[in-house]
């Protein structure tokens, strides 16, 4: 089982494509939906305000690891969704 290496502070995901963040050019972002009553859409874009790469639903109370290209940015439907730049250790 891989361990997570913290590489940045956790912060609320922006809620618009124009404010989307790369999390300091992270290639892996740990995402957490802190909401207890709703699932939220998370979207990955090529750059801020750029073309959509893809999206997925982050279930309420869940945590996922998102692998992305360094320049790609992330935003979510709600500020209850948090993200942090992470890496893996052996």
Secondary structure, 3 states (H helix, E strand, C coil): CCEEEECCCCEECCCCHHHCECCCCCCEEEEEECCCCCCEEEEEECCCCCCEEEEEEECCCCEEEEECCCCCEEEECCCCEEEEEEEEEC
